[in-house]
Amino acid sequence: MTTAVVTTEAPQEQVAARPTQGSRRRPPRVNRPVGGAGASVLLWGYAALALVPLLLMVSNSFRTNADLITDPLGLPAPPTTASYVEAWTTGNFATYFGNSLLVTVGAVAISTAVATMAAYALARGRARIFRWLEALFLSGLMLPIHLAILPIFYLFDGLGLIDSRLGLMLMYAASGIPFSIFVLTTFFRQLPEELEEAAALDGASSWQTFWRIMVPLVRPALATVAVFRFVPIWNDFLFPLVLLRSEDKYTLPVGLTSFFGENATNYSAVFAGLVITTVPLIVLFLVATKQIVAGLTAGMAK
């Protein structure tokens, strides 16, 4: 009678692969970039250095003109808001602020609305003419708008738009369309076409698909475009100076020149006016920071 012998020994490879009792698996080593701490210190140092002019501007706005002349780098002791009252009332900054807000918001709204519709059409168009139109729009990025100030002046003079806030608004809106189309076209091309096909199956029209589905999906890009157009228009000095004639239509950058005289300058009112001009930009960035970051980083991660 033959007896079968069953071996219970495990293969040598399996025995070697078994961890010994009490052994612990070490966590994977994380490779940290060299110089990360130094880069952080440099960035924080640059941020602190960039805040010095802003803090100096705010501090000097709460001082009197006599104190600024005798001690330009001193502290407000005691602080006073007389310069803000003078800038807002005597300096007519309430009117300048309203003009800047009207022109800037109107120009950004018109530019963003037109560019959004044009970018969607260019992103979804299949004919060759859409590529030519896109190249034509993007050619507007090659030269700065300030180089065309003389033709713009003669054009506005012929149209009767000199000394008109509407004309200034339309000029800013037209100058911002190439940049807005450049950004928005890229975002629309990243959206899958199946969204439009599904909307069409549900009975949605082209306008409903665009307005209710596509536009909300590119909201970060819209916020980015709006902010990047708002800042240069709000701070622009040249075009309001050239195209406007009446003082009651001046914007904030041009209105600041009223505090500079031939023989004397009201420095405290100038600093107060600079603070009034800067506050809306700071508020805008604080409110739209999340959307701006989302718009700038969209499409970078797969």
C-alpha angles and dihedrals in degrees: 000000000000118000118207114225116213115204115213096188114120119228116272092245093055092048091051091048094055112098116239119248114274095017117135128208112239117229115249114269114249115220107221119197115259113247095020093134092048092050090050091051091050093049093048090047091051091048091051091047091050091053093056096081090046093051091045090052093051093045094050092048089068094054133082123254092246092055091050092053095049098038113015095179099042129117125255103263103193103007118227133191095205092109091057092050091049093047094047097045113018093031091049092232092148089067094042091050092051092049093050092048093049095047096042099044092043093049094047092047094049094043094048094046094049094042093049093055093043093047092051092051092047093047094051099035116108101187121098092241089070090060090051092049091049091051089049092053093045091051086072088072093062097075128037116246092235090071089066095054094115096051089044091053093052091044092052091045090055092047093047093242098125111121090017126127089203091057091049090049093051092048092053091045093052093047092054098050098085094054092044092050091048092056100038096046090060091052095048091051090056092060114092117247090225088080091065092043091053091048091050090052089053090055099256118152123231091259093049091049091050097044102037102033113020102038095053089051092058095045093120090054091049091052091048093050093046094051095044090052096041096059101055093042092049092050099040115123106169104063097046089048093052101036101038126071107169118078092218088063097051121121125227099270091052092041090059089068090069089077093058112085134180094249104019141023127207098222096176091055090047091055091046090051091050090053091050089050094048100045096074090052092051092048091048093053093046092051097042101036094106093050092045093053091046090050095048095046099040112122095016094102122059 
